[in-house]
Amino acid sequence: MRITNSMITTKYLRSVNTLSTGLDKLYSQMTTGRAFSRSSENTAAAIKAYQIRKEMTQTEGYQANIQHAQSSLTNAESSLTHIEELMKSVKDRILQANTASASADERKIAATELRSIQESLLQALNSNSTDGYYFGGANTQTKPFTVDASGQLMYNGQLLSGLTSTDADHLSGESMYVDIGLGLRTIPAIPPNPANSTVDPDSVFHYTIPGINITGSGTMTLPINTTISSNLYDLIGKMADELESPSYTYESVDELYGAFRDKSMNVVFNLTEIGAKTSYLDFMTDRYETRTGDLEERQDNVEFVDPARAIIDFKSQQVAYNAALQMGAQIIPPSIFNYMK
């Protein structure tokens, strides 16, 4: 078989083109650091890269939700700490005024101070920021706590002293929530209706504190056979009324104070709950930071090349390409065009 110059030239040009293509690819890897620029270059690696990016996007979303929940809990803790200080002030005023040595004027001054604290409590319960109200449960857009015409406390439009235990349990369970990667699930409606399905509360993180859990609700009957509202706000007002009453007795105020003291423990319980929630979010933050580092390492292994290796491969390919060009000058015979000036 006779090997013609045309066959040699064709084979040579094909080899040079192959070397040139490889050189371009290696140059791109060296300058960008990426192992491939199109998924068609490495389909298997591209699929892995897309899966890793999806996990990274989800993790970033979880981290953003955690930061939002942490911010809300921090603000709520600050307000709740202020409420705890108000409760201590109420106790101090009662212990000073409800004594045999206290005069009617001293009790009246204490009652005035209690009403001032009562107003401060209402403002603290309605603490808010740009994200909404902290203690409204699922309601973050309107003031959760208001006072009706008779001066009794209302929560999300409902009179606290008039709530049944069922209604109170429902309100105490309402809360804003975020997805932090606990496996978001929905509970199908019965009968089946996608529009009426609800989110499984165990699959999300609840970060708002229902204010009803702080104040308490319903009524209670004291040993003196008096039925009163059993929330903190109304109890403070009732103690102020008793201190100012012409028929004041130490026993009546002391019974109210005992009820108030028991209810004020709700503030401590909720502060503890916020602390537990914050600690859990700190744990999840550390977990996702570690996960992000692992994903970034996997991404580097799949999508990127070792810079030193890329430079060595490029230089080696460049040497081969230049050698091929020099060899071509020897094996391809010159034509008339080489001599035309």
Phi, psi and omega per residue, in radians:
M1 nan 2.272 -3.094
R2 -1.567 2.208 3.117
I3 -1.630 2.004 -3.091
T4 -1.555 2.861 3.070
N5 -1.066 -0.595 3.137
S6 -1.112 -0.721 3.127
M7 -1.143 -0.724 3.130
I8 -1.091 -0.775 -3.124
T9 -1.111 -0.757 -3.131
T10 -1.094 -0.810 3.139
K11 -1.099 -0.710 -3.132
Y12 -1.129 -0.803 -3.126
L13 -1.106 -0.647 3.112
R14 -1.114 -0.722 3.139
S15 -1.163 -0.732 3.123
V16 -1.109 -0.698 3.112
N17 -1.096 -0.697 3.113
T18 -1.094 -0.780 3.104
L19 -1.106 -0.677 -3.141
S20 -1.150 -0.729 3.106
T21 -1.102 -0.787 3.101
G22 -1.090 -0.659 3.126
L23 -1.133 -0.728 3.105
D24 -1.085 -0.724 -3.127
K25 -1.136 -0.782 3.137
L26 -1.159 -0.616 3.087
Y27 -1.131 -0.711 3.103
S28 -1.114 -0.723 3.105
Q29 -1.112 -0.693 -3.106
M30 -1.183 -0.693 -3.064
T31 -1.432 -0.627 -3.100
T32 -1.698 -0.423 -3.099
G33 1.432 -0.034 -3.107
R34 -1.590 2.472 -3.128
A35 -1.283 -0.498 3.110
F36 -2.694 2.668 -3.132
S37 -1.887 -0.286 3.104
R38 -2.291 2.530 -3.109
S39 -1.105 -0.455 -3.132
S40 -1.186 -0.360 -3.141
E41 -1.238 -0.582 3.138
N42 -2.664 1.497 -3.022
T43 -1.063 -0.776 -3.111
A44 -1.078 -0.794 3.131
A45 -1.164 -0.630 3.140
A46 -1.107 -0.710 3.120
I47 -1.098 -0.771 3.095
K48 -1.083 -0.704 -3.125
A49 -1.107 -0.724 3.133
Y50 -1.144 -0.683 3.116
Q51 -1.133 -0.724 3.124
I52 -1.130 -0.740 3.123
R53 -1.109 -0.655 3.111
K54 -1.095 -0.783 3.112
E55 -1.109 -0.671 3.124
M56 -1.144 -0.707 3.110
T57 -1.112 -0.757 3.106
Q58 -1.083 -0.759 -3.137
T59 -1.102 -0.717 3.097
E60 -1.079 -0.688 3.097
G61 -1.127 -0.737 3.104
Y62 -1.098 -0.716 -3.137
Q63 -1.146 -0.672 3.103
A64 -1.136 -0.714 3.108
N65 -1.126 -0.677 3.121
I66 -1.123 -0.746 3.123
Q67 -1.083 -0.703 3.110
H68 -1.108 -0.788 -3.134
A69 -1.145 -0.701 3.120
Q70 -1.091 -0.728 3.123
S71 -1.090 -0.772 -3.136
S72 -1.127 -0.739 -3.131
L73 -1.174 -0.650 3.110
T74 -1.086 -0.776 3.120
N75 -1.146 -0.727 3.131
A76 -1.128 -0.676 3.126
E77 -1.114 -0.688 3.114
S78 -1.093 -0.776 3.128
S79 -1.163 -0.681 -3.121
L80 -1.209 -0.583 3.058
T81 -1.116 -0.677 3.080
H82 -1.132 -0.684 3.108
I83 -1.119 -0.675 3.101
E84 -1.076 -0.683 3.102
E85 -1.138 -0.654 3.095
L86 -1.113 -0.699 3.139
M87 -1.111 -0.678 3.094
K88 -1.120 -0.659 3.114
S89 -1.127 -0.696 3.101
V90 -1.064 -0.791 -3.131
K91 -1.073 -0.728 3.133
D92 -1.087 -0.756 -3.112
R93 -1.130 -0.725 -3.123
I94 -1.167 -0.765 -3.129
L95 -1.113 -0.524 3.119
Q96 -1.389 -0.655 -3.017
A97 -1.570 -0.535 -3.062
N98 -1.583 1.153 3.107
T99 -2.363 2.803 -3.139
A100 -1.169 -0.449 -3.094
S101 -1.476 -0.234 -3.106
A102 -1.310 2.367 3.134
S103 -1.491 2.981 3.122
A104 -1.091 -0.664 3.124
D105 -1.149 -0.704 3.122
E106 -1.128 -0.683 3.104
R107 -1.173 -0.615 3.121
K108 -1.171 -0.707 3.089
I109 -1.093 -0.739 3.122
A110 -1.100 -0.669 3.121
A111 -1.122 -0.711 3.099
T112 -1.086 -0.732 3.114
E113 -1.127 -0.669 3.115
L114 -1.099 -0.688 3.131
R115 -1.203 -0.565 3.065
S116 -1.161 -0.718 3.094
I117 -1.144 -0.663 3.116
Q118 -1.034 -0.735 3.119
E119 -1.184 -0.694 3.101
S120 -1.125 -0.629 3.099
L121 -1.093 -0.755 3.131
L122 -1.070 -0.740 3.121
Q123 -1.139 -0.703 -3.140
A124 -1.171 -0.640 3.114
L125 -1.176 -0.400 3.110
N126 -1.764 0.402 3.114
S127 -1.043 2.481 -3.110
N128 -2.665 2.955 3.035
S129 -2.481 -2.905 -3.141
T130 -1.109 -0.401 -3.135
D131 -1.431 -0.223 3.131
G132 2.195 -2.960 -3.109
Y133 -1.477 2.415 -3.032
Y134 -1.311 -0.606 -2.970
F135 -1.970 0.506 3.136
G136 -1.668 0.087 -3.087
G137 1.189 -2.116 3.101
A138 -1.403 -0.185 3.121
N139 -1.681 1.986 3.129
T140 -2.059 -0.020 -3.002
Q141 -1.762 -0.404 -3.139
T142 -2.209 2.780 3.140
K143 -1.022 2.136 -3.127
P144 -1.274 -0.551 -3.068
F145 -1.935 2.215 3.075
T146 -2.380 3.002 3.131
V147 -2.136 2.333 -3.134
D148 -1.405 -3.089 -3.059
A149 -1.097 -0.464 -3.132
S150 -1.554 0.015 3.109
G151 1.548 0.186 -3.137
Q152 -1.620 2.634 -3.045
L153 -1.371 2.431 3.094
M154 -2.143 2.563 3.133
Y155 -2.175 2.053 -3.096
N156 0.874 0.758 3.058
G157 1.470 0.020 -3.124
Q158 -2.044 2.383 -3.126
L159 -1.217 2.121 -3.061
L160 -1.110 -0.638 -3.116
S161 -1.252 -0.271 -3.110
G162 -1.790 0.100 -3.099
L163 -1.356 2.434 2.990
T164 -1.402 2.896 3.137
S165 -1.091 -0.592 3.122
T166 -1.158 -0.803 3.120
D167 -1.116 -0.709 -3.139
A168 -1.125 -0.714 3.117
D169 -1.111 -0.673 3.132
H170 -1.129 -0.806 -3.128
L171 -1.176 -0.616 -3.128
S172 -1.237 -0.303 3.127
G173 -1.643 -0.132 -3.129
E174 -1.363 2.332 -3.112
S175 -2.817 2.661 2.987
M176 -1.342 2.571 -3.101
Y177 -2.440 2.822 3.080
V178 -2.376 2.743 3.090
D179 -1.568 2.037 3.120
I180 -2.071 0.420 3.060
G181 1.563 0.482 3.121
L182 -1.566 0.109 -3.134
G183 1.571 1.154 -3.056
L184 -0.937 2.218 3.136
R185 -2.326 2.743 3.059
T186 -2.073 2.651 3.103
I187 -1.775 2.038 -3.112
P188 -1.064 2.540 3.108
A189 -1.375 2.685 3.060
I190 -2.145 2.049 -0.017
P191 -1.178 2.812 -3.078
P192 -0.938 2.186 3.088
N193 -2.796 1.866 -3.092
P194 -0.943 -0.558 -3.093
A195 -1.199 -0.404 -3.084
N196 -1.815 0.092 3.119
S197 -1.198 2.650 -3.108
T198 -2.134 2.782 3.123
V199 -1.381 2.331 3.086
D200 -1.144 2.043 -3.073
P201 -1.083 -0.385 3.141
D202 -1.413 -0.107 -3.094
S203 -1.820 0.098 3.137
V204 -2.348 2.949 3.132
F205 -1.853 2.140 3.136
H206 -1.587 2.115 -3.014
Y207 -2.038 -0.107 3.078
T208 -1.760 2.636 -3.119
I209 -1.819 2.021 3.078
P210 -1.080 2.194 -3.078
G211 -1.097 -0.430 3.139
I212 -1.122 -0.454 3.097
N213 -1.276 -0.316 3.116
I214 -1.538 -0.821 -3.038
T215 -1.440 -0.540 -2.973
G216 1.500 2.960 -3.107
S217 -2.651 3.113 3.127
G218 1.366 -2.821 -3.130
T219 -2.248 2.930 3.073
M220 -2.543 2.660 3.128
T221 -1.897 2.173 -3.118
L222 -1.495 2.871 3.123
P223 -0.987 -0.414 3.129
I224 -1.469 0.263 3.098
N225 1.091 0.621 3.077
T226 -1.935 2.201 3.116
T227 -1.626 2.174 -3.079
I228 -2.323 2.817 3.020
S229 -1.150 2.425 -3.043
S230 -1.914 0.588 3.017
N231 -1.845 2.738 -3.021
L232 -1.015 -0.745 -3.080
Y233 -1.089 -0.882 -3.106
D234 -1.167 -0.597 3.128
L235 -1.136 -0.690 3.104
I236 -1.095 -0.769 3.117
G237 -1.104 -0.664 3.139
K238 -1.167 -0.684 3.103
M239 -1.140 -0.667 3.101
A240 -1.103 -0.720 3.122
D241 -1.088 -0.750 -3.100
E242 -1.166 -0.644 3.128
L243 -1.148 -0.543 -3.133
E244 -1.557 -0.223 -3.032
S245 -1.166 2.422 3.068
P246 -1.083 -0.430 -3.131
S247 -1.718 0.492 -3.112
Y248 -0.949 2.396 2.986
T249 -2.388 2.586 3.135
Y250 -1.048 -0.697 -3.068
E251 -1.100 -0.715 -3.096
S252 -1.149 -0.771 3.128
V253 -1.193 -0.648 -3.119
D254 -1.128 -0.677 3.091
E255 -1.137 -0.734 3.092
L256 -1.116 -0.683 -3.140
Y257 -1.133 -0.677 3.097
G258 -1.082 -0.732 3.104
A259 -1.154 -0.718 3.117
F260 -1.108 -0.751 -3.116
R261 -1.068 -0.704 3.118
D262 -1.155 -0.766 -3.117
K263 -1.193 -0.553 -3.111
S264 -1.152 -0.284 3.077
M265 -1.157 -0.345 3.081
N266 -1.023 -0.614 -3.133
V267 -1.110 -0.773 3.136
V268 -1.128 -0.739 -3.134
F269 -1.064 -0.725 -3.112
N270 -1.278 -0.574 3.023
L271 -1.083 -0.712 3.096
T272 -1.117 -0.699 3.131
E273 -1.116 -0.726 3.103
I274 -1.089 -0.714 3.112
G275 -1.062 -0.718 3.127
A276 -1.153 -0.733 3.124
K277 -1.118 -0.736 -3.138
T278 -1.111 -0.719 3.119
S279 -1.098 -0.693 3.129
Y280 -1.153 -0.689 3.107
L281 -1.163 -0.633 3.067
D282 -1.078 -0.719 3.102
F283 -1.085 -0.778 -3.138
M284 -1.162 -0.601 3.097
T285 -1.094 -0.813 3.107
D286 -1.076 -0.695 -3.132
R287 -1.094 -0.777 -3.106
Y288 -1.301 -0.509 3.050
E289 -1.127 -0.725 3.072
T290 -1.125 -0.737 3.140
R291 -1.124 -0.695 3.116
T292 -1.078 -0.734 3.105
G293 -1.075 -0.728 3.117
D294 -1.129 -0.734 -3.139
L295 -1.153 -0.691 3.116
E296 -1.125 -0.649 3.096
E297 -1.158 -0.747 3.093
R298 -1.103 -0.694 3.123
Q299 -1.096 -0.730 3.111
D300 -1.045 -0.741 -3.108
N301 -1.178 -0.545 -3.079
V302 -1.565 -0.789 -2.967
E303 -1.701 -0.355 -3.009
F304 -2.091 2.822 -3.132
V305 -1.954 2.793 3.055
D306 -1.260 2.128 -3.061
P307 -0.960 -0.772 -3.124
A308 -1.114 -0.755 3.138
R309 -1.125 -0.683 -3.140
A310 -1.106 -0.706 3.136
I311 -1.155 -0.755 3.141
I312 -1.089 -0.788 3.136
D313 -1.115 -0.692 -3.141
F314 -1.134 -0.789 -3.133
K315 -1.114 -0.681 3.112
S316 -1.121 -0.746 3.133
Q317 -1.169 -0.620 3.136
Q318 -1.147 -0.703 3.088
V319 -1.085 -0.761 3.137
A320 -1.129 -0.676 -3.129
Y321 -1.169 -0.790 3.127
N322 -1.121 -0.673 3.105
A323 -1.112 -0.656 3.119
A324 -1.153 -0.675 3.105
L325 -1.139 -0.709 3.124
Q326 -1.165 -0.679 3.122
M327 -1.154 -0.620 -3.139
G328 -1.095 -0.565 3.126
A329 -1.170 -0.372 -3.117
Q330 -1.602 -0.620 -3.019
I331 -1.633 -0.337 3.136
I332 -1.642 2.078 -3.111
P333 -1.158 2.517 3.116
P334 -1.212 2.666 3.100
S335 -1.983 3.120 -3.120
I336 -1.082 -0.472 -3.101
F337 -1.190 -0.433 3.116
N338 -1.181 -0.374 -3.067
Y339 -1.798 -0.056 3.135
M340 -1.388 2.326 3.131
K341 -1.748 nan nan
